[in-house]
Amino acid sequence: MNRREFLKGTAWMGALAAAGCASDGAVKLGSGVGGSMHGFAVAPLNRVRVGVVGIGNRGSDAARRLSTVPGIDVVAICDIRPERFAITQAKLKKNGKPPAKEYRGKDGWKRLCEADDIDVVYVITGWFEHAMISVYAMKHGKHAFMEVPAAVTVDECWELVETAEKTHRHCMMLENCNYGETETLALNLCQSGALGDILHADCAYIHDLRRNCYQTGRDGYGDYWRLKYNAAHKGNAYPTHGLGPVCWYMDVNRGDRLDYLVSLECRQTGFERYAKEIYGADKEHPWKKNVKVAMGDMNTTLVRTVNGKSIMIQHDVTSPRPYTRHNLVSGTKGAFWGMPWREKGQDMWRVAIEGKCGEGAHEWWVKDSEKGREIEEKYRHPMWREAGAIAKLAGGHGGKDFMMDLRWAYCLQNGLPLDIDVYDTATWSCIVDLSERSVRSGSMPQKVPDFTKGGWKTAKPIGDMTIDLAKLDLNEKQRSLIGRQKSTF
């Protein structure tokens, strides 16, 4: 269904919106007559000039990391907090880069988007501003790259899609987990046919953020914005870390698409219990024990695709559990289970593959076993085989952040389509809104809109994403690391 059909078919949700659900239909755009963004590419850019909007803890480190990516120039930074500029400029200087132009104040992001010396606007603000800033950037001729989720309502998702189609600007959600060493290994296993036909996946974002949500400083969220969101909303607020890689495994938007979902969640205890025990009635804190939180501790959302595949997505940021994203993918010949645990700071995984049909797979081969090492050597993704050493040097969640930035920069410099397009960006993000609608309606099924308008039927699956290092302007240290890595594999 297209956007209008989707809005017409969900008109009954108005009553739920009045009860607290996000409203949809507020923005009335055209039908996206600019053309499909599947396979879209722009003329090669010799250097990619980036403006970073939001230089808090994550944004400031992103500016540092981007300044180490061959072919990228961080030319502008923006924030509403004056103290953030000196911190970020110092990081650029340490990497031998010139100072970036500073855009300050509440309207600084608009002036940055309007500037004529920027190619990419890199948005790292709170969730509520991602879509707004990205749309404005595209309308002013910039490619828009934004942190996850890209949008928090279905309407915002449609606006991103239709703006990208009209302006013919890239709109990519910065889903770093799609570029992780473990996730790309799983992608290679799926694409090679080693696991057979992929039928089901489990994925999740389970991360105890109680302490972070009740802070605003270095380890928290400015003005408690993430806690405020959880206090007002239900559903899965952060689905894309798990869902993004799974959609690649299953060729979603490239031969298949998400059809509908149902969602439910347990009752909420974690946030309120934490506030009561840690802050209490006598502590001066804006969010002490009397503040109610709507979001249940664990949300479970089930999705079915048009071609009959199933996905379980979970979200829990309040329970005292170790961090995990599950990342389990199951096919007709075997299964891969990423991140079931961690050892010595590394994400561990297991794989099981049936020999002959009917014999079954009765044990897991773990990463550090002999068989596991054979699997890793055979199916290690070309990106990590070629550039893994410099990615880990740059850092950012084990190097996946750098690998993501290296790949999109490489695509822009060589006139290639991006791996994550605007349809992926919208499809993965719309789960935020749809899961809340389902929870508030007693787990009623919710149709997932077809943002591709039928384009998923002919779009090609994700390619090998090879990076030709010979085309990159590597520094001396990066060249040395690449040489050592090639002698290892």
N, C-alpha and C positions, 0 to 999 in steps of 0.2 A: 504494500500500500504506500501511496505517497503521503506527503505531510497533511494535505487537506483531508484525505480519507481517514488518516489516523485521528485527526482532531474530531472529525464527525463521529467516528466510531467510539470515541471515549468521552463524549459530551456528558455522559452520566457521572463522570468523575467530579463534576462541579460541586456536588454535595460534599464529597470527601475533601475537596480543596478548601471548602469553607470550614471544615473541621481541622484543618492544619496542613493538608497536602499542598505541594507546590502547584500553582496554577499553570495551565498551558494555554496557548492561543493568544498570548498578550502581544506578540510581535507578528505582523502580517507582512511577509516578504513575497517576492515573485516565485516563479516555479523553477528557478535555477536554469535558465535558458542559455547560460554561458557555455555549457558543455560539460561532459563527464570529466572527473578528475582521476579516473582509473588510468594508470600508465602515464599520467601527466608529468612533463619535465619542462624545465626552462633552459634557455641558452646557458652554456657553461660560464661560471663566474671564476675569474682568476683568483681573487681573494674574496672571502665572505665577510662582510662588515656586520657585526652583531651589536645590537643594543639590548642590554639586560634591564628588565623592569622588575624591581624587587631585589634588593641586595641585603636581605636579612642573612641569617646563618647559612642557609642553603644557597641563596642567591649569590652571596659573596664568594662562596667556594666554587659555584658554577662559573663565575667570571674568571677566577683563578684557573680552573680546569680548561675552560675554553681558550684561554691565552696560551695553552700548551698544545692545542690541536693544530697540526699543520694546515695552513690555508685560512685560518680564522683570525680576524682582527677584532678585538673588543673595543669598539669606538665610542660607546656611550653607556652610562649607567644611570639608574633612576631610583629614587626612594623618597619617602616623606620624612625620614628620620635623618637629620644632618650628620649625626655621628657615624653613619654607615659608610659615608663616602671615603673618609681617610683610611678606614680599615680595608676597603676594597682596592683603593688606589695603591696601597702598600703591597698588596698581593700581586698586582699587575707589575709594579716596579721590581719586585723580587724576581719575577720571571723575565725581566729585561724588556718589558713592554712600556710604551709611552702611556701617559695618563689618558684616561677616557674622559670624554665630555660629560659634564654632570647636569642632570635634569632634576630639579628639586621641586618640592611642593605637591599639592594635591592634583594639579593638572600637568605635572611634569611628564607623565606617561603620554599624554596627548601630544605634547611638543616633541617628544622623542619619536613617536610614530609618524609625525609630519615631517621630520627632518629628511633632507635629500641625500644624506651620506650614509644611509643604513639600508642593508638588504634584508636582515632578519631581526624581528623583535622576539626576544626570548623572555617569556613571562613566568616569573617565579613569585607570585603574590599569593594571597589567600584564595581559596577555591572560587569565591563569589566574583572575583574580578577577571578570572581567566578568559571567559567567553567575551566579555565586554571589551577588554583590551585587544584581544585577538581579532575581533571583527573590525575594530577601528584601525588596527594595523593593516589588515588586508585592504580595506577601503582606501588606504593611503599608499597602496602599492608595495607593501612589505609582505614577506613571508612570515607567518605567525607560528611560532613553536611555543607550546605552553606545558607547564607541569600538570600532573594528574590530580584529579580528573579534569578534563578539558572544560566540562560544563556540569551543572547540577540539576538542570531541568531538560526535558525533551525539547522544549521550545528553543532553548539555547543551542542544543545540538543541531536542530534544523537551521538555525541562523548561521552557524559555522559552515554547514554544508552549502547552503545557498549563497553565502558570501564568497566562499572559495570558488564555487562554480562561476559566479558572475565576474569576479575579479581575476580569475586564473592566477591565484597566488596559492602557494603551498600552505596547508594548515595541518601541522603534525603535533600530536600529543607526545610529550617526552617520556614515554614508557620505557624506562631503563631496563626493567626486568626482561623485556623481549631480547635484550642484547647480552644477558648474562651467560657466562660460560656453560653453566648447567642447562639453562633453557635452550641455548642454541645447539647443544649436544642432543637434547631431546628432539628438537626440530629436525636435525639430520636423521635421527632414528626414524621419525615419522615419515619424512619425505623419501627415504630410501626403501620403505616398505618392510623394514626389519620387524616392525610391530604389527604388520598386516593392515587391515582396514581399521582406522581409528573410530571407536564407537562411543567412548565415555572419557570424561576427565573430572578430577577433583582439583580445585584450586582455592586459595584463601589469602586473606591478609589477617593474621593473628599476631598482635603486637601490643603488649601492655603499655599503654600511653597515659595512664592515670596521672602520673607525676608530671609529665610534659603538659598535659591539658590544663592543669591547675597552675601553670607558670606562664609568664610572659617574657622572661629573659632569654638567655642563651639557649636553654634547653626547652623553651616553651613556645607558645604561639601568641603573637602580638594581639593585645586586647582580648585574649582568650577566645579567638575566633573559632578554633576547632571545637572547644567545649561548648560554645554557644550553638554551633551547628548540631551537635549531638543532643543538646538539651531540647531543641525544637523539632528534630526530625527522627524518623524511623528508617528502616531499610538498610541496605548496604551502601555506606557512604564512600567506600574506597575499594571498588571492585577490580580496578584495571591491572594491578600488579600480578594478580593471579590469572585474570581473564585474558589479558593481552597475549601472552605466550600461547595459551590454549587455543585462541582463535587462529593463530598461525598454524598450530598443529593440525587443526581441523579445516583449514582453507576457508574460514568464515569471510564472507564478502568476496571470495574468489572461488566460486563453485558451490558454495553453501552459504546460508545466512541464518542468523538467530531468528526463531519464529515466535516463541512466547515464553513467559516465565511465570513461576509462582514463588512467593517468598513468605517466610514466617520467622519470628524471632522469639527467644525466651524473654522473661521479664528482666527489667533493669535493676541491678543492685550495685554494680561495681563502682560507678562514679559517686553515687550518693553515700555509699559506705565509706569510700576513701575520704570524701570531704568531711564527713562527720568525725571519723577517727583521727585524721591528720590535723584538721583545722579547728573543729569544734565550735561551740557557741561563743567562746571568749576570744577567739583569734580574729584579727581584723583582716578579712579576705573577702573580695567581692563575690566569690562563689563558695560560700560556706555551707553548712549542712542543710539549710532550709531550701536550697535550690533544687527543683525537680528536673530530672533528665528523662527525655522521652525514649531515646534509643535503647533497645534491649541489648543485653550483654553479647549474645551470639545471634547473628542473623544467618540464616541458611536460605539461599536462593537457588532454585532449580531451573535450568534453561533447556529447551529442546530446539534443535535446529530443523530446518525444512527437510533435510535429508535423513532425519531420524537419529541424530547423535544427541547425547545428553551431557550436561555440565552441572556440577555442583560448585557454587561459589559461597564461601563463608567469610564473615567479617566479625572480629571481636577485638576491641581495643581496651578492654577493661579487666579481663580475667588474668590471674597470675599464672600465665603459661609462657613457655619459651617462644621466641619469634619463629614463625613458620609461614610458608606460602603453599604448602602441600605439593603442588605441581605433579600430580599423578595423572598419567595418560595411559589408556588401556585400549588395545586393539585385538584383532582376531588371532594374532600370533604371539602376543606378549604384552608387557607393560613396563613403563618407566616411572619411577617414583623419585622425584627430586625434592631436596630439603626435608627429608623425614627427621634429620637431626644434623648437628654441627659438631665438628671435631677440630680443635686447634685453629679456630677461626675460619674453617673452610666449610662450605656447603657440601654435605654428603648426599649420595644418591644410591639407588638400587635399580637393577634391571633384571627382568625375567623374560626369557624367550623360549617358546616351545620348539622342540626338535621336529618331530613328525606330528602331523595332525592327529589329535586324540590322545597324545601322550601327556599333554599338560605341561605346565611350568610349576614345579613344586618347591623351588627355592630361589631366593634372591641372590644375584651376584652383586656384591657391594663394590663401591668405587675402589677401595684399596685392595681388593682381591686380584688374583692373577687374571681371572676372566674379566673383571671390571676394568683392569688396565688395558686389556686387549680391546674392549669395547670403546674405551676413551680414545685410544690411538686411532682406531678405525673410523670413528664417527665424530671426532673433534671438528668443530666448525671451522671453515677456512679463515674466517675473520680472526678467531682466537689463535689459530695455528700461525697466522702471519703476524698479527699485531698484539697478541696477548701480553707480551713482555712490556711494551710501552704503555698499554692500558693499565696494567697493575702498578706501574711506576707512577702514573698520573693519579691513580686512586679514584675514589668515588664508588662506594659500594663494591669493592673488590675489582674495580676497573670497568664495570658495566656502564657507568655513566660516561666515561671517556670513550668507550667503544661506540656507544650510541652517537655521541657528538662527532666522532671521527667518521662514522658511516654517513650521516646526513650531510656533513661538510663535503665528503668525497663525492656524494651524489650531485650536490650543487655545483661542485667544481668541474664535474665531468658530464653535466647535462643528462643525468639519469633520474628516473622516477624515484621518489622516496619510498622506503619500505612501509612506513605507517602513513597512510593517506588520510584525507579528511573523513572518509567513510568509516575507517577503523576508529578514528578519533571520536566520532559521534556514536557509533554502535557500542563501543566499550563503555563510554561515559553515560549513556542513557540508562544504564542499569541502576544508577543512583536514584533517579526519579521513579522509574518503573517498579523497583523493589519496594519503595516506600508506598506507592499506590497499592501494591498487592497486600502488604502487611496491614495497611489501614482498612482494606476492604475485606478482611478475614481470609487472606491468602487467595483471593480471586485471581485467575490467570490474566496476564497483561500481554497484549501483542507488542512485539518489538517492531518498530517501523523499519521499512526498507529504505534506508537513506540512499542506497545506490540506484533506486528507481528501476530495478531490474538488471542493473549492470553486473551484479554478482554472478549472473548466469554465464557470462563470457569472459570475465576478468581472469587473468592468469594468476596461478599461485605464486607465493613468494619465491624469488630466485635464490641463487647461492650466496648473494651478497658479498662476493669476493672484493677485497680491497687490494689494488695493485700498489704496493709500497713504492715502486719505482716512480710513481707519479706524485709522491708526497714530498714536501720540503721538510724532511726530518732534520732535527738538530743532531749534533755529534753524539750526545748521550743516547738518544733514541736509536741512532744507527748502530751503536755498539750493542745495545740490548737486543735488537733484531738479529744481529749476527750471532749472538750467543744462543738465542732461542732457536734459530734454524739449525744450529749444530746439535741441539737436543732432540729434535723431532725429525 
